[in-house]
Amino acid sequence: IAPNSGVPPLRLSVRTPELGAMEEDLIKYIDTSKIVALNHDKKTAPESIFNGVGLLKSDTDEQLLIVVPFVEKVKIRSVAVCAESKDEEGVPGTIKLFKDCPDLDFSDAEDAEPTATLELSRKDLANGTKQKLKYTKFQSVNSITIFVESNQDDADTSFLNNVTFYGQGIKGTNMNDLKKAG
């Protein structure tokens, strides 16, 4: 589905045959009201790229840092990233994912060892192709920080249209139900 078609991407639950486990779109586990993006163009909304096809653009350079909190712990098996536009340059080149690092800044993200690194082709980004993640590294996840490190066009800014995480929730750990001790 083209990002500018106005039709949201299909949200799926599928059984992965190699593991026999349910793999569903994790949108219902994302706390969209608490998504934070650094260096984003204020005319674009960070949560829009998780609720269907939206637009999130960087502001002063090609880098974007997005913190995605979950309402309960999840297991993530794969991620699909969509960035396609006939009018825009700046599709992501390198995307790094960090598990449970909600306080990263750009300097930390450049220097720290990511939980996963994605090198996506234009075709992957145009089609929103699922990228399998090392499942053992994405168990019991409270948040994911997405770092768009560079783009493929050497453009001044980068953009994303959709990010979809696939996996499963871990029942009974709704982070909104936890109370601060003390």
C-alpha positions as CSV (number, residue, x, y, z in Angstrom):
1,I,0.0,0.0,0.0
2,A,1.4,3.3,-1.0
3,P,2.1,5.7,2.0
4,N,0.1,8.5,0.4
5,S,-2.9,6.3,-0.6
6,G,-4.8,7.1,2.6
7,V,-5.3,3.4,3.2
8,P,-3.7,2.1,6.5
9,P,-1.5,-0.9,6.3
10,L,-3.0,-4.3,7.0
11,R,-2.5,-5.3,10.7
12,L,-1.9,-9.0,11.0
13,S,-1.6,-11.8,13.5
14,V,0.2,-14.8,12.0
15,R,1.6,-18.0,13.2
16,T,5.3,-18.3,12.5
17,P,5.8,-21.9,11.4
18,E,9.5,-22.1,12.4
19,L,8.7,-21.3,16.0
20,G,5.0,-22.2,16.1
21,A,4.3,-19.0,18.1
22,M,1.8,-16.2,17.5
23,E,3.3,-13.1,15.9
24,E,1.0,-10.1,15.9
25,D,1.2,-6.5,15.2
26,L,2.2,-4.9,18.6
27,I,0.3,-1.6,18.1
28,K,-2.0,-2.4,20.9
29,Y,1.0,-2.6,23.3
30,I,2.5,0.7,22.2
31,D,1.8,3.7,24.5
32,T,1.4,6.2,21.6
33,S,0.8,9.1,24.0
34,K,4.3,8.7,25.4
35,I,6.3,8.3,22.2
36,V,9.1,10.8,22.1
37,A,11.1,11.9,19.1
38,L,14.2,14.0,19.1
39,N,15.2,16.2,16.1
40,H,11.8,15.8,14.4
41,D,10.1,18.4,12.3
42,K,7.3,19.8,14.6
43,K,4.9,19.7,11.7
44,T,5.0,15.9,11.8
45,A,3.7,13.7,14.6
46,P,5.9,10.8,15.9
47,E,2.8,8.7,16.8
48,S,1.5,8.9,13.3
49,I,4.0,6.3,12.0
50,F,2.7,3.7,14.4
51,N,-1.0,4.3,13.8
52,G,-1.0,3.5,10.1
53,V,0.7,5.5,7.4
54,G,1.9,8.8,8.7
55,L,4.9,11.1,8.3
56,L,7.8,11.7,10.6
57,K,10.6,13.9,9.3
58,S,13.9,14.9,10.9
59,D,14.5,18.6,11.4
60,T,18.1,19.9,11.4
61,D,19.9,16.9,9.9
62,E,19.3,13.3,8.7
63,Q,19.2,11.8,12.2
64,L,16.1,10.9,14.2
65,L,15.8,9.3,17.7
66,I,12.4,7.8,18.6
67,V,11.6,6.3,22.0
68,V,8.7,3.8,21.8
69,P,7.3,2.7,25.2
70,F,5.1,-0.3,25.6
71,V,2.2,-0.6,28.1
72,E,3.4,-4.1,29.0
73,K,6.4,-6.1,28.3
74,V,6.6,-7.6,24.8
75,K,8.7,-10.1,22.9
76,I,9.6,-8.7,19.4
77,R,10.3,-11.1,16.5
78,S,10.5,-8.7,13.6
79,V,10.0,-5.1,12.5
80,A,8.7,-3.5,9.2
81,V,9.7,0.0,8.2
82,C,8.1,1.9,5.4
83,A,9.5,5.1,3.9
84,E,8.4,5.9,0.3
85,S,7.5,9.1,-1.4
86,K,7.8,10.3,-5.0
87,D,8.4,13.8,-3.7
88,E,10.7,13.3,-0.7
89,E,14.4,12.5,-0.5
90,G,15.8,11.0,2.7
91,V,14.7,7.4,3.0
92,P,16.6,5.8,5.9
93,G,19.9,4.1,5.3
94,T,21.0,2.7,8.7
95,I,18.5,2.2,11.5
96,K,19.7,1.0,14.9
97,L,17.4,-0.4,17.5
98,F,18.1,-0.3,21.3
99,K,16.2,-2.4,23.8
100,D,15.2,-0.6,27.0
101,C,17.3,2.5,26.5
102,P,14.8,5.3,26.8
103,D,17.3,7.9,27.9
104,L,19.7,7.7,24.9
105,D,20.8,10.9,23.3
106,F,22.3,11.2,19.8
107,S,25.9,10.9,21.1
108,D,25.0,7.8,23.1
109,A,23.2,6.3,20.1
110,E,26.2,6.8,17.8
111,D,28.6,5.2,20.3
112,A,26.6,2.5,22.1
113,E,26.3,-1.1,20.8
114,P,22.8,-1.4,19.4
115,T,20.6,-4.4,20.0
116,A,20.1,-4.7,16.3
117,T,21.2,-2.8,13.1
118,L,19.0,-2.6,10.0
119,E,20.4,-1.8,6.6
120,L,17.3,-1.5,4.5
121,S,17.1,-1.3,0.7
122,R,14.7,1.1,-1.1
123,K,12.7,-1.9,-2.0
124,D,12.4,-3.0,1.6
125,L,11.3,0.5,2.6
126,A,8.8,0.8,-0.3
127,N,7.2,-2.5,0.5
128,G,7.5,-2.4,4.3
129,T,9.3,-5.7,4.2
130,K,9.5,-7.5,7.6
131,Q,13.0,-7.7,9.0
132,K,13.6,-10.6,11.4
133,L,15.3,-9.7,14.6
134,K,17.4,-12.0,16.8
135,Y,14.5,-13.1,19.0
136,T,16.6,-13.9,22.0
137,K,17.7,-10.3,22.2
138,F,14.2,-8.9,22.2
139,Q,12.6,-10.7,25.1
140,S,10.8,-8.9,27.9
141,V,11.0,-5.4,26.2
142,N,9.7,-2.3,28.0
143,S,10.7,0.2,25.2
144,I,12.6,0.4,21.9
145,T,14.6,3.3,20.9
146,I,14.9,3.7,17.1
147,F,17.9,5.6,15.8
148,V,17.8,6.7,12.2
149,E,21.5,7.3,11.8
150,S,21.7,8.1,8.1
151,N,19.7,8.2,4.9
152,Q,20.3,6.8,1.4
153,D,20.2,10.1,-0.5
154,D,22.7,12.2,1.5
155,A,19.7,14.5,1.9
156,D,19.5,17.1,4.7
157,T,16.6,15.3,6.4
158,S,15.2,11.8,6.7
159,F,11.6,10.6,6.9
160,L,9.6,7.5,7.9
161,N,6.0,6.7,7.0
162,N,5.3,3.6,9.1
163,V,7.0,1.3,11.7
164,T,5.4,-1.9,12.7
165,F,6.7,-4.3,15.4
166,Y,5.6,-7.9,15.4
167,G,5.8,-10.3,18.3
168,Q,3.6,-11.0,21.3
169,G,2.7,-9.4,24.6
170,I,3.8,-10.9,27.9
171,K,0.6,-11.0,30.0
172,G,0.3,-9.3,33.3
173,T,3.0,-6.6,33.1
174,N,1.0,-3.5,32.2
175,M,3.4,-0.7,33.0
176,N,0.6,1.8,33.6
177,D,-0.6,-0.3,36.6
178,L,2.8,-0.1,38.3
179,K,3.0,2.3,41.2
180,K,6.1,4.1,42.3
181,A,7.5,2.7,45.6
182,G,8.5,5.0,48.4
